[in-house]
Amino acid sequence: MSLAHYILIGLTMGVVFGFALEKSRVFEPGIIVGQMQLRNFIMLKVFLTAVATGAVVLAVMHGFGFVKLAPKPTLYGADIIGGLVLGAGIALAGACPGTVMAQVGVGYRDALVTLLGGIGGAIAYGYAEPTLKPMLLTDGPGKITFADLAGAPYWILALGLAATLVAILYGLETWRPWKSEVGRDVDGLTDR
Amino acid sequence: MAGVSLQDRAWSPYLAGIVIGLLQVPAFLLVETALGASSSYVTVGGLLASLVDPAIVQIDYVARHLTATGKNWWQVALVAGIAVGAFASMRLSGARRHAISPAWGRALASRSPGVRYAVAFVGGFIMLFGARLADGCTSGHGLSGVAQLAVSSTVAVAAMFTGGIVTALLLRRV
């Protein structure tokens, strides 16, 4: 495939991704900050549903040998410190690196500033990477998965994860029906 | 599915989540990679920075993201497409948005756009710095890594929610 094909596939998939993010309302700052303040659980509902769906389709595709998995290497220091900093950024941005683009698409003006900050952060990391590498980015156990650790086939554990997530989502929905969480303006904010 | 339309203001999070999860199918089959977003910031940022500082391409990490590979530019296109899809969905539903979400007036206890822009810039900056250090974001580690049962992603996602919850509790309630 040529580069143009990859770009076309990316654009098409992105349009579907953005459409679903907008319809689910999960891109709303009120919903993302609300999730982190444990007041609104729409973000967790979308996230866990997408993980469960991904686990099922990957279990099938990998189980039948159509695809190779691509887990990221485990580097505990980088994963933990990076994750903490990323999480702090998500709370202040009211977005994550994907959803900020949905905010730009619907016309949130501050999202352009978040995007600019994001590009700046990525450039800064590019300059910092050679310095950070010997400290945080070497000597991990490699690209390990829980299927490797358990010595069990991936597809069995992936389907088990999906089933567990469905049970959790069922509980979440019973506790907090999503329609009660979107709010009158579908931005996740409840009236005061 | 009865009662679901492209013109709806909101879909059930479960329907939207299934649509997003199904995107792993073309990602793995056609592009041989998992859904992700944050690497594209290095590709675009590296390209912009190279206009001012051509020496940046001598950093291996940046050079890897700038090569004209399908995966690099597929992800840039994916992230750009998100804005187009969200715009289309919003137009179809006829939703009208504020220039800045009213959530920020509550969370920051200030209606000043300047305050919000400052927080947004800092938030975006550390969000991408952290995502690149962790080697993935909510998409690459969250959606894709956890579904693949990756140890790295499970650790990173736990840290991400910890950092997010602690920081959000310092803000006013939305």
Interface residues (C-beta under 8 A of the other chain):
Chain A: M1 L3 H5 Y6 I7 L8 I9 G10 L11 T12 M13 G14 V15 V16 F17 G18 F19 A20 L21 E22 K23 S24 R25 V26 F27 E28 P29 G30 V33 G34 Q35 M36 Q37 L38 R39 N40 I42 K45 V46 F47 L48 T49 A50 V51 A52 T53 G54 A55 V56 V57 L58 M61 F66 V67 K68 L69 A70 P71 K72 P73 T74 L75 Y76 A78 D79 I80 I81 G82 G83 L84 V85 L86 G87 A88 G89 I90 A91 L92 A93 G94 A95 C96 P97 G98 T99 V100 M101 A102 Q103 V104 G105 V106 G107 Y108 R109 D110 A111 V113 T114 L115 L116 G117 G118 I119 G120 G121 A122 I123 A124 Y125 G126 Y127 A128 E129 P130 L132 L136 G140 P141 K143 I144 T145 F146 A147 L149 Y154 L157 A158 L161 L169 E173 W178 V182 V186 D187 G188 L189
Chain B: D8 R9 A10 W11 S12 P13 Y14 L15 A16 G17 I18 V19 I20 G21 L22 L23 Q24 V25 P26 A27 F28 L29 L30 V31 E32 T33 A34 L35 A37 S38 Y41 V42 V44 G45 G46 L48 A49 I56 I59 D60 Y61 V62 H65 A68 G70 K71 W73 W74 Q75 V76 A77 L78 V79 A80 G81 I82 A83 V84 G85 A86 F87 A88 S89 M90 S93 A95 R97 H98 A99 I100 S101 P102 A103 W104 R106 A107 P113 R116 Y117 V119 A120 F121 V122 G123 G124 F125 I126 M127 L128 F129 G130 A131 R132 L133 A134 D135 G136 C137 T138 S139 G140 H141 G142 L143 S144 G145 V146 A147 Q148 L149 A150 V151 S152 S153 T154 V155 A156 V157 A158 A159 M160 F161 T162 G163 G164 I165 V166 T167 A168 L169 L171 R173 V174
